[in-house]
Amino acid sequence: RPRASSSSVRVVRRERHENGGARKEEGEGGEVGRRMACALGCQRLAVTSPARASSKSSSWRCAGDGGGRGSIVASRHRGRRGALLPPGNKWTSGAAVTASSTSAEDAAVSTTTAAGGGDARTPLSAVIVGGGIGGLAMCVALRRVGIDAHVYERARDLNTNAGTGLALWPNGIWALRSIGPDVAEEVTSRGCSAYRMAMPTTVDDRAGKQGKEEVPVGGFKATLGKVAGKMIGAVFPMVMRMQNGGAGLVTIRWAALQSALASFLPASCIHLDSSLDELEVLELANGAEKVRCTFKRRDGTAVTDEPIVADFLIGADGINSAVRKAILGDRAPTDHGRVIWRGVIDVADLSATGVAIGPEGFPEFAPAGGTTMLASKDLAVGRTVAFMDVGGGKLYWAAGCLDEGIAASAANSTPISSAAPVDGDERAARGRASCAATFASYPDVTACLAVTPTGAGGLFTSRIIDRPPLTPAEASKFVGPITLTGDAAHPVLPSVGQGANLALEDAADLAATLAAVYTADTASSSGQPTIAATLRAWEEKRRERTREAQIGSFIIGSKSYGEEKLAQAIATSSIPAEDIAAYREKYPTFDSATSSLIKWRPMTGSEPLSALAPAAAMSLARWAANVATGAGPLDDNVYAK
């Protein structure tokens, strides 16, 4: 997605003390972990000296530079707990946060005695930055356990025609089942439950013909005839379902999955054209922590009249995450020297290119209900192709190539692998021309390219990038009630198709973790750990699994281009050599590596999240209705109504 106009996100931790006046704040060279800063280019918050307060109220004041932003004052008082501030809604009577354009008016953040406690009618609140698969799934999951989660997405709309597809493996299906059986059913209905998987074969680039070379697939290494390949391809999905509790492979358009998840959220919970602008960790006088953030639109105006204060924040904003950069300040993602072209087409359109359509409505090279993979015989060229039936008469196709194998096109002599930045129409035209030239000897690819839409949601051209697993030193930088999910936390190469699946796992398990401590019917109301402590424990638990997924996808993706390429990739990788060696010893085969990924099960087992905290979920529904109507508290007769 295109980034918003130049802005900056500065994350600052502010500390309050019980003694009624002292406040610590580290400056530019301050203590690591007490202050986090990230430069995307924005105005910075200027801090003035603490304001004097009475014995009943101790406060600090910070004023925006240039006078454009109003003053924000946090003060101790008894009353309603801080909660998420919906756009355009001003709280009254014990408000969570209010702000004005004059310094005379104070904004208040109320305190609680327990980390996750407070008025039962005021649920825990969460801000989710990013409205992709991971962000929307997280929002649905949290609301299922009674947490008032809202998504803030920088795109202006949810693209219903995005030209990419993905595979949901058994672990992803189990994660959806945990979020809710109704969610899993809806997602499955919008995609294709694969019932055949064509065995990968190689292509002789010189002749443009499909061969029968020996290619490793799920532990098999043999020269397979066409009949044998079809038999195994039909049996494999069936065996997968039998071994994973009925959860098989579902192929689906990225946009269809996004819209399916969004359909389970109130419209008021999804805020579009909202880029993160400022982010702070607030430490209240009683030791509780909250996050305060602001968002802005592409035109530079503020999304909300007042800053948003919430109990915690989740960065689900992808591999180039602004939240991640604010926490870690890490470098750019690793570029693996490969480009991939992707698109989604109407299968019926292929007939106009001369491609024969079979009785099931799909061509022979991409059968209905299945997936097909091809690879170039010459590994040094490194061309790979995939086709997937994604449901609704749609076919997803992807073609990738190493930089050294990309051909310069007649339309533009500069290959798409060039580092020179291009945007919009120029990039689209260059990508299309480069794909056509690179795959000129692949008639199936050129046919799909010919009918791929040229406008929005058409051909997607991107480089293959990822990040290494977080190191212990990087993990220690996470402080306060802020965490990451999906590609923002653990991006993987597409070689094993696990990116979206891992994000769904994150959503299911984080919601279950928070519910067990704060909102479940069995949760204790005393002695609760802070939300930050709960997030750190969850991150540590998840890290081992996501670390293996990142290393596995790196090895499998690099090895597919030959042992020489794998050796080169390992030599230049940021992943420690001993970690790679340990992984290869633990999972010596492709079969063992992929099996470890798809056999994941959620913390809730076969139970949905809604079974953990039904009372909290009902309380959230009643509270949200109260906010929406502006009426007084709803009485218990709401059940009958």
BELQUISUL-V865743 format. One record per residue. N is the residue number from 1. PHI is phi in whole degrees, -180 to 180 (* if undefined). PSI is psi in whole degrees, -180 to 180 (NA if undefined). Layout:
# BELQUISUL-V865743
n: {N N}
phi: {PHI PHI}
psi: {PSI PSI}
This chain:
# BELQUISUL-V865743
n: {1 2 3 4 5 6 7 8 9 10 11 12 13 14 15 16 17 18 19 20 21 22 23 24 25 26 27 28 29 30 31 32 33 34 35 36 37 38 39 40 41 42 43 44 45 46 47 48 49 50 51 52 53 54 55 56 57 58 59 60 61 62 63 64 65 66 67 68 69 70 71 72 73 74 75 76 77 78 79 80 81 82 83 84 85 86 87 88 89 90 91 92 93 94 95 96 97 98 99 100 101 102 103 104 105 106 107 108 109 110 111 112 113 114 115 116 117 118 119 120 121 122 123 124 125 126 127 128 129 130 131 132 133 134 135 136 137 138 139 140 141 142 143 144 145 146 147 148 149 150 151 152 153 154 155 156 157 158 159 160 161 162 163 164 165 166 167 168 169 170 171 172 173 174 175 176 177 178 179 180 181 182 183 184 185 186 187 188 189 190 191 192 193 194 195 196 197 198 199 200 201 202 203 204 205 206 207 208 209 210 211 212 213 214 215 216 217 218 219 220 221 222 223 224 225 226 227 228 229 230 231 232 233 234 235 236 237 238 239 240 241 242 243 244 245 246 247 248 249 250 251 252 253 254 255 256 257 258 259 260 261 262 263 264 265 266 267 268 269 270 271 272 273 274 275 276 277 278 279 280 281 282 283 284 285 286 287 288 289 290 291 292 293 294 295 296 297 298 299 300 301 302 303 304 305 306 307 308 309 310 311 312 313 314 315 316 317 318 319 320 321 322 323 324 325 326 327 328 329 330 331 332 333 334 335 336 337 338 339 340 341 342 343 344 345 346 347 348 349 350 351 352 353 354 355 356 357 358 359 360 361 362 363 364 365 366 367 368 369 370 371 372 373 374 375 376 377 378 379 380 381 382 383 384 385 386 387 388 389 390 391 392 393 394 395 396 397 398 399 400 401 402 403 404 405 406 407 408 409 410 411 412 413 414 415 416 417 418 419 420 421 422 423 424 425 426 427 428 429 430 431 432 433 434 435 436 437 438 439 440 441 442 443 444 445 446 447 448 449 450 451 452 453 454 455 456 457 458 459 460 461 462 463 464 465 466 467 468 469 470 471 472 473 474 475 476 477 478 479 480 481 482 483 484 485 486 487 488 489 490 491 492 493 494 495 496 497 498 499 500 501 502 503 504 505 506 507 508 509 510 511 512 513 514 515 516 517 518 519 520 521 522 523 524 525 526 527 528 529 530 531 532 533 534 535 536 537 538 539 540 541 542 543 544 545 546 547 548 549 550 551 552 553 554 555 556 557 558 559 560 561 562 563 564 565 566 567 568 569 570 571 572 573 574 575 576 577 578 579 580 581 582 583 584 585 586 587 588 589 590 591 592 593 594 595 596 597 598 599 600 601 602 603 604 605 606 607 608 609 610 611 612 613 614 615 616 617 618 619 620 621 622 623 624 625 626 627 628 629 630 631 632 633 634 635 636 637 638 639 640 641}
phi: {* -67 -74 -72 -59 -57 -148 -141 -119 -119 -103 -127 -104 -114 -123 -113 -119 -72 -75 83 -174 -69 -146 -104 -152 -82 -88 -54 -103 -70 -62 -64 95 -92 -139 -122 -134 -140 -103 -102 116 -106 -65 -107 -81 -88 -112 -99 -68 -60 -82 -73 -141 -75 -65 -92 -149 -110 -145 -126 -128 -134 -118 -72 -75 80 75 -78 -103 -74 -75 -122 -122 -103 -138 -81 -164 -90 155 -70 -73 -59 -142 -64 -99 -66 -56 77 -107 -105 -75 -129 54 74 -64 -67 -150 -130 -144 -139 -84 -118 -76 -73 -96 -98 -109 -120 -117 -76 -112 -132 -82 -116 -59 -120 -86 118 -57 -61 -84 -115 -73 -56 -123 -141 -106 -115 -93 117 -111 -84 -61 -64 -66 -69 -62 -63 -64 -61 -62 -65 -68 -68 -112 87 -103 -79 -100 -128 -106 -120 -121 -75 -67 -81 -155 -85 -69 -85 -133 -62 -86 -135 -133 -153 -113 -101 -88 -53 -64 -68 -65 -64 -64 -64 -62 -67 -61 169 -56 -66 -68 -61 -66 -65 -62 -60 -67 -94 -121 -132 -80 -64 -123 -152 -132 -67 -66 -61 -132 -110 -117 -81 -60 -70 -101 69 -116 -80 -106 -130 -77 -76 -134 -72 -142 53 95 -86 -137 -159 -89 -104 -78 -62 -66 -61 -62 -66 -64 -65 -62 -82 -78 -56 -61 -66 -64 -59 -65 -63 -83 -128 61 85 -89 -114 -103 -119 -104 -154 -68 -56 -66 -68 -66 -60 -69 -64 -66 -63 -67 -97 -117 -62 -58 -70 -94 -115 -115 -93 53 -132 -101 -61 -113 -137 -147 -134 -101 -104 -107 -81 -62 -89 95 -69 -121 -138 -115 -123 -146 -130 -128 -133 -86 -66 -84 92 -81 -74 -73 -120 -68 -120 -62 -99 -117 -139 -70 -159 -132 -122 -86 -123 -102 81 -65 -101 -57 -71 -66 -60 -64 -64 -82 -101 59 -82 -78 -67 -61 -81 -94 -98 69 -138 -125 -131 -109 -138 -162 -123 -128 -81 -57 -60 -69 -64 -61 -69 -94 93 -75 -76 -100 -77 -63 -88 89 -127 -76 -64 -74 -143 -65 -61 69 -141 -126 -135 -131 -129 -143 -70 -64 -87 -65 -67 -78 69 -90 -132 -137 -139 -130 -141 -75 -109 87 66 73 -106 -124 -97 -129 -142 -133 -123 -157 -65 -55 -71 -99 -79 -91 -75 -89 -67 -73 -155 -72 -93 -67 -65 -74 -60 -79 -62 -71 -138 -139 54 -62 -63 -65 -62 -66 -67 -65 -65 -66 -68 -64 -62 -72 -69 -111 -61 -91 -115 -61 -66 -69 -66 -66 -65 -62 -63 -106 -75 -54 -94 -91 -61 79 -91 -76 -110 -116 -150 -91 -88 -133 -157 -134 -72 -59 -63 -85 -56 -65 -68 -62 -71 -79 -75 -135 74 -82 -131 -144 -124 -144 62 -64 -67 -99 -148 -65 -127 -70 -76 -62 -118 58 -112 -55 -66 -63 -66 -65 -66 -60 -54 -62 -64 -79 -68 -61 -66 -64 -67 -62 -59 -92 -117 -116 -64 -60 -95 -69 -77 -92 -130 68 -73 -71 -67 -63 -59 -65 -67 -65 -63 -66 -66 -59 -64 -66 -75 -61 -66 -68 -68 -62 -65 -65 -66 -67 -62 -66 -66 -66 -64 -65 -76 -68 -65 -103 105 -63 -65 -65 -62 -62 -65 -64 -65 -64 -101 -76 -84 -78 -56 -58 -68 -68 -65 -63 -65 -65 -66 -74 -72 -125 -73 -123 -57 -60 -68 -67 -71 -62 -65 -78 -82 -90 -61 -131 -72 -59 -82 66 -92 -84 -78 -59 -61 -76 -78 -139 -63 -67 -67 -65 -66 -61 -63 -62 -68 -63 -64 -65 -62 -64 -65 -91 73 -84 -73 -56 -78 -82 -66 -69 -59 -61 -69 -66}
psi: {143 141 155 177 162 124 -178 154 122 120 123 141 127 142 133 150 157 -18 3 25 -39 142 137 140 121 143 -156 -40 25 -179 134 135 -23 -20 133 136 144 131 106 -2 23 174 147 152 122 138 131 176 155 143 145 146 163 174 -20 -10 114 134 163 158 139 136 142 144 154 -4 1 -28 145 165 148 126 128 132 154 134 163 140 -157 142 151 137 169 137 108 147 134 0 122 123 152 162 88 41 151 -55 132 152 155 175 -2 149 -8 -26 135 152 141 138 113 162 162 155 -25 153 -39 16 -154 -177 132 -24 -5 98 165 147 147 139 129 119 110 124 35 -157 -49 -43 -44 -41 -41 -41 -46 -46 -45 -40 -26 -19 19 18 128 88 139 145 135 116 134 -23 154 -18 164 112 113 1 29 132 50 158 168 167 130 113 175 -38 -38 -38 -41 -37 -43 -40 -38 -43 -38 131 -34 -34 -46 -41 -42 -44 -47 -38 -22 -3 -149 123 104 133 6 145 108 133 136 140 173 157 132 105 -30 -36 -17 26 149 131 -168 51 162 119 133 130 114 34 -14 138 99 162 111 136 170 -42 -46 -40 -42 -38 -49 -40 -30 -32 -37 -48 -35 -45 -40 -44 -42 -37 -10 39 35 -2 119 -146 126 123 137 152 142 -44 -33 -40 -43 -47 -32 -45 -42 -28 -14 8 144 145 -30 -9 -8 118 111 168 47 101 136 130 -50 147 129 150 124 130 115 169 -28 7 -13 152 145 172 143 129 159 154 152 156 174 -25 3 -8 156 142 -38 151 -32 156 156 129 128 165 -33 165 141 124 111 37 32 -176 -27 42 128 -35 -44 -44 -35 -36 -49 -28 34 173 -180 159 162 127 126 15 32 153 146 136 135 150 160 130 161 122 -38 -27 -20 -26 -28 -17 1 2 132 129 128 180 -25 4 8 155 164 -34 -13 79 154 143 20 179 147 139 138 154 147 145 -36 104 -25 -27 -43 40 133 147 142 144 140 133 117 19 158 26 19 146 127 132 147 136 123 158 145 152 -40 -13 -4 130 142 132 162 -31 -27 117 -10 118 158 -17 -8 144 -9 128 137 157 165 -132 -38 -45 -42 -44 -41 -40 -43 -45 -40 -39 -44 -40 -40 -36 33 -29 11 89 -30 -40 -45 -32 -44 -41 -38 -31 7 130 149 -16 -152 139 12 -121 130 124 125 160 154 113 157 -172 151 162 152 139 162 -37 -41 -40 -31 -14 -12 117 155 178 58 136 176 157 160 -143 -21 -29 -43 68 142 157 153 8 -30 8 45 -2 -56 -36 -42 -36 -39 -38 -46 -47 -48 -45 -34 -41 -43 -38 -47 -39 -44 -32 -37 -39 -13 154 -25 -1 141 143 -1 153 25 142 162 158 -38 -43 -38 -40 -41 -40 -40 -43 -44 -40 -41 -26 -37 -42 -49 -31 -45 -38 -40 -45 -43 -44 -34 -47 -49 -43 -39 -37 -25 -14 14 158 -33 -44 -38 -45 -41 -42 -42 -40 -33 -1 153 -5 128 138 -36 -31 -41 -43 -41 -40 -45 -29 -39 -38 82 -18 161 -41 -48 -35 -48 -34 -38 -28 -48 -10 8 146 147 162 -32 -3 -128 -1 141 160 -34 -21 -16 -43 61 -36 -42 -38 -41 -40 -41 -43 -42 -42 -42 -38 -38 -45 -43 -37 -21 13 175 179 138 135 173 -15 -2 -30 -45 -38 NA}
